[in-house]
Amino acid sequence: MGLRNVLGDVALPGAARTAGTYTSGPVANAGMAADVLLMVHVTAVSGTPTLNCSLEESADGSSWSAVPGSSTAQLTAAGNAVAVAAITKSYVRVTSTVAGTTPSVTYRATLLIVPE
């Protein structure tokens, strides 16, 4: 078996984010996916932050549900986290939550979609 092309997208571009929930727009073509790889890269933090990221999926791009097992490890400092999940619907997006004491986290979230 040969290698297949993998689709990729920067779901949440690199930026400093303070306390709150941040959600990417829908990424289409996930319906052809067997697996989606979520990669989170944190370059800077201040305060005492926590960053949690996960995937949501949707059949229509407007009604979303959490993808079981798609949460990354919680990040509290510069570093990386990865999660892999099976997607069964046509759209996928990233949701992230920054919390903590006067938190600021500079990060980006990238998706790789592996076709079936």
ChimeraX attribute file (.defattr): number of C-alpha atoms within 10 A of each C-alpha:
attribute: neighborCount
match mode: 1-to-1
recipient: residues
	/A:1	3
	/A:2	4
	/A:3	5
	/A:4	9
	/A:5	9
	/A:6	11
	/A:7	14
	/A:8	14
	/A:9	12
	/A:10	16
	/A:11	22
	/A:12	20
	/A:13	13
	/A:14	17
	/A:15	14
	/A:16	16
	/A:17	18
	/A:18	21
	/A:19	17
	/A:20	12
	/A:21	14
	/A:22	14
	/A:23	16
	/A:24	17
	/A:25	13
	/A:26	20
	/A:27	21
	/A:28	15
	/A:29	14
	/A:30	25
	/A:31	20
	/A:32	16
	/A:33	21
	/A:34	14
	/A:35	18
	/A:36	23
	/A:37	18
	/A:38	25
	/A:39	20
	/A:40	26
	/A:41	17
	/A:42	21
	/A:43	16
	/A:44	15
	/A:45	21
	/A:46	16
	/A:47	13
	/A:48	14
	/A:49	20
	/A:50	19
	/A:51	26
	/A:52	18
	/A:53	25
	/A:54	26
	/A:55	28
	/A:56	22
	/A:57	24
	/A:58	23
	/A:59	14
	/A:60	11
	/A:61	16
	/A:62	9
	/A:63	9
	/A:64	16
	/A:65	11
	/A:66	16
	/A:67	18
	/A:68	12
	/A:69	12
	/A:70	21
	/A:71	22
	/A:72	20
	/A:73	15
	/A:74	14
	/A:75	20
	/A:76	21
	/A:77	17
	/A:78	14
	/A:79	12
	/A:80	17
	/A:81	17
	/A:82	18
	/A:83	18
	/A:84	19
	/A:85	18
	/A:86	17
	/A:87	23
	/A:88	17
	/A:89	18
	/A:90	18
	/A:91	23
	/A:92	30
	/A:93	24
	/A:94	25
	/A:95	20
	/A:96	20
	/A:97	17
	/A:98	20
	/A:99	20
	/A:100	15
	/A:101	12
	/A:102	11
	/A:103	20
	/A:104	22
	/A:105	27
	/A:106	18
	/A:107	21
	/A:108	18
	/A:109	24
	/A:110	18
	/A:111	24
	/A:112	19
	/A:113	26
	/A:114	18
	/A:115	16
	/A:116	9
